[in-house]
Amino acid sequence: MDDNTVLVRISQLADEELELEESHADMPASKEDLARLKTIEVELDQCWDLLRQRRARRHAGLDPDGATLRSEEVVEKYLQ
């Protein structure tokens, strides 16, 4: 996945996240919508992590295609 593809996916996910949040501005979200929001948050974190990896590899003179999509367990526990 190249940088542009990752950025397009980030944009799509951010749009979907905003749409879901706005659709529940005046009422509670359903369990399904809450689950989807969580899935979106995780995938966004994974995409941003992948983009950072690609940029770091490029900056270090390495092949950005060597970056890998990290698991939810990894990207969701960075700050713990």
C-alpha positions in Angstrom: 0.0 0.0 0.0 1.6 3.3 -1.0 1.3 6.6 0.9 -1.5 7.9 -1.3 -3.6 4.8 -0.8 -3.1 5.0 2.9 -4.1 8.7 2.9 -7.2 8.0 0.8 -8.2 5.2 3.3 -7.6 7.6 6.3 -9.9 10.2 4.6 -12.6 7.6 3.9 -12.5 6.4 7.5 -12.5 9.9 8.9 -15.6 10.8 6.8 -17.4 7.6 8.0 -16.5 8.3 11.6 -17.8 11.9 11.3 -21.0 10.8 9.6 -21.7 8.2 12.4 -21.0 10.7 15.1 -23.2 13.4 13.6 -26.0 11.0 13.0 -26.2 10.5 16.8 -25.8 14.0 17.9 -29.2 14.1 19.5 -29.7 10.4 20.4 -27.6 7.5 21.7 -25.8 5.4 19.2 -26.8 1.8 18.7 -24.5 -1.1 19.7 -23.7 -1.7 16.1 -22.8 1.9 15.5 -20.6 2.0 18.6 -18.9 -1.2 17.5 -18.3 0.3 14.0 -16.9 3.5 15.6 -14.4 1.4 17.6 -13.4 -0.5 14.4 -12.9 2.7 12.6 -10.8 4.1 15.4 -8.5 1.1 15.4 -8.2 1.1 11.6 -7.4 4.8 11.6 -4.6 4.2 14.2 -3.3 1.4 12.1 -3.3 3.5 8.9 -1.6 6.4 10.7 1.0 4.1 12.1 1.7 2.6 8.7 2.1 6.0 7.2 4.5 7.0 9.9 6.5 3.8 9.3 6.7 4.5 5.6 7.8 8.0 6.1 10.4 7.0 8.7 11.8 4.3 6.4 12.0 6.7 3.5 13.7 9.3 5.6 16.3 6.6 6.7 17.0 5.7 3.1 15.1 2.4 3.4 12.3 1.1 1.2 9.0 2.4 2.5 7.3 -0.8 1.1 9.0 -2.7 4.0 6.6 -1.1 6.4 3.9 -3.4 7.7 0.4 -3.0 9.0 0.6 -3.6 12.8 -2.0 -5.4 14.7 -4.7 -3.8 16.9 -2.9 -5.1 20.0 0.2 -3.2 19.0 -1.2 0.2 17.9 -3.8 0.4 20.7 -1.2 -0.1 23.4 1.4 2.5 22.5 0.6 4.8 25.4 0.2 2.1 28.0 
